[in-house]
Amino acid sequence: SEFSNFAKMPDTNLEKLDVFPVIEQAREVYRSTANVEINVFNKTDQDIRILADHDQLLRTFNNLFKNAIEAMDGDTDCAINVSLYNDDLRAYIEIKDNGKGIPEMLHDKIFVPNFTTKTSGTGLGLAFVKQAIENAGGTVRFTSVNGLGTTFYLSLKLA
């Protein structure tokens, strides 16, 4: 419990920020990781500005990328495709991996703090993602197919 207290969400500092550079900043962390390719598809025709906490958003993308990389089986290269698009009210970000997927019986547990399927780790990554996105007035959901991968769908209000 001491660790969980230490790892609690920092204070939220909402600011208007452009989403694309934050995604690129997270992508840069994994640029030199062997057998990992992160492709970003910007399907917008404008800068996508949202009201969010920069550090929480960056940590959100880092957590999702890290989980995708750790979800790989064996010698398969990790391919993460990030798509950014919008409508008049919201920004949408899809993060799709080609990992082993999340078993259906675990779908209702993955956002629960301290839950993990890994032999190491805290089980706080996806709980953090959910809290950070909700702090920014957004939503997060996912779909997953065993053996084919997982896609996370983030939706955030435009600023």
C-alpha positions in Angstrom: 0.0 0.0 0.0 2.9 2.3 0.6 4.0 1.9 -3.0 0.4 2.6 -4.2 0.3 5.7 -2.2 3.6 6.8 -3.7 2.4 6.1 -7.2 -0.9 8.0 -6.8 -1.9 10.4 -9.6 -0.1 13.8 -9.4 -2.2 16.9 -9.3 -3.9 17.6 -12.6 -2.8 20.8 -14.4 -5.2 21.2 -17.3 -3.8 23.3 -20.2 -4.5 23.7 -23.9 -2.1 21.6 -25.8 -1.6 20.1 -29.2 -1.9 16.3 -29.0 0.4 15.3 -31.9 3.7 16.6 -30.4 2.9 14.6 -27.2 2.4 11.4 -29.2 5.7 12.1 -31.0 7.5 12.7 -27.6 6.3 9.3 -26.3 7.2 7.7 -29.6 10.7 9.1 -29.4 11.3 7.1 -26.1 11.0 3.9 -28.0 12.6 4.9 -31.3 15.8 3.0 -30.6 14.1 -0.1 -29.2 14.9 -3.2 -31.3 12.1 -4.9 -33.2 9.6 -2.1 -32.3 8.0 0.1 -34.9 5.6 2.9 -33.9 3.7 4.4 -36.8 1.7 7.6 -36.4 -1.1 8.4 -38.8 -2.3 12.0 -38.4 -5.7 11.9 -40.2 -6.6 15.5 -39.3 -6.3 18.7 -41.3 -5.6 20.9 -38.3 -3.7 21.1 -35.0 -5.7 19.1 -32.5 -5.8 21.0 -29.3 -7.3 19.6 -26.2 -7.5 20.6 -22.5 -5.3 18.1 -20.7 -2.4 17.7 -18.3 0.8 17.4 -20.5 2.7 15.1 -18.1 -0.3 12.8 -17.6 -1.0 12.6 -21.3 2.7 11.8 -22.1 2.7 9.1 -19.4 -0.6 7.7 -20.8 1.0 7.2 -24.2 4.2 5.8 -22.7 2.2 3.3 -20.6 0.2 2.2 -23.7 3.3 1.8 -25.9 5.2 -0.1 -23.1 2.2 -2.5 -22.6 2.0 -3.1 -26.4 5.7 -3.9 -26.5 5.5 -6.2 -23.5 2.5 -8.0 -25.1 4.6 -9.4 -27.9 5.1 -13.2 -28.1 8.5 -14.7 -29.1 10.4 -13.2 -32.0 7.6 -11.3 -33.6 8.4 -7.6 -34.3 6.1 -5.2 -32.4 4.1 -2.9 -34.7 2.1 -0.2 -33.0 -0.2 2.0 -35.2 -1.4 5.3 -33.7 -4.2 7.1 -35.6 -5.3 10.6 -34.7 -8.5 12.0 -36.1 -11.3 14.4 -35.0 -14.8 15.7 -35.5 -16.1 19.1 -34.5 -16.1 18.3 -30.8 -13.6 15.6 -30.0 -10.2 14.3 -30.8 -9.9 10.5 -31.2 -6.7 8.5 -30.8 -6.5 4.8 -31.6 -3.5 2.8 -30.4 -3.4 -0.6 -32.1 -0.8 -3.3 -31.4 -0.1 -6.8 -32.8 0.5 -8.4 -29.4 -1.1 -11.5 -28.0 -4.3 -9.7 -27.0 -6.1 -9.6 -23.6 -8.1 -12.7 -22.7 -11.8 -11.9 -22.6 -12.1 -13.1 -18.9 -9.7 -10.3 -17.9 -11.4 -7.4 -19.9 -13.3 -6.1 -16.9 -10.1 -6.1 -14.7 -7.5 -4.3 -16.7 -8.2 -0.8 -15.5 -8.3 -2.0 -11.8 -5.4 -0.6 -9.8 -2.8 -3.3 -8.8 -4.1 -5.8 -11.3 -1.5 -7.2 -13.7 -1.0 -10.2 -15.9 2.7 -9.8 -15.9 5.3 -11.5 -13.6 6.7 -8.1 -12.7 5.1 -4.6 -12.7 2.7 -2.8 -10.4 -0.6 -3.1 -12.2 -0.9 0.7 -12.1 -0.2 1.5 -15.8 -3.7 1.1 -17.2 -5.4 2.4 -14.0 -3.3 5.5 -14.5 -4.3 5.7 -18.2 -8.0 5.6 -17.3 -7.7 8.2 -14.6 -5.5 10.6 -16.7 -7.9 10.5 -19.6 -11.0 10.9 -17.4 -9.2 13.9 -15.6 -9.1 15.5 -19.1 -12.9 14.9 -19.5 -12.2 12.0 -21.9 -13.0 8.3 -22.2 -10.9 5.2 -22.8 -12.1 1.8 -24.0 -10.5 -1.1 -25.9 -11.1 -4.1 -28.1 -8.9 -7.1 -28.1 -8.6 -10.3 -30.1 -6.6 -13.2 -28.7 -3.5 -13.8 -30.8 -4.1 -10.7 -32.9 -3.7 -7.7 -30.6 -5.4 -4.9 -28.8 -6.7 -1.5 -29.8 -7.2 1.3 -27.2 -9.6 4.1 -28.2 -9.1 7.5 -26.5 -11.7 10.3 -26.9 -10.9 13.8 -25.7 -12.8 17.0 -26.0 -11.3 19.6 -28.2 -10.2 22.8 -26.5 
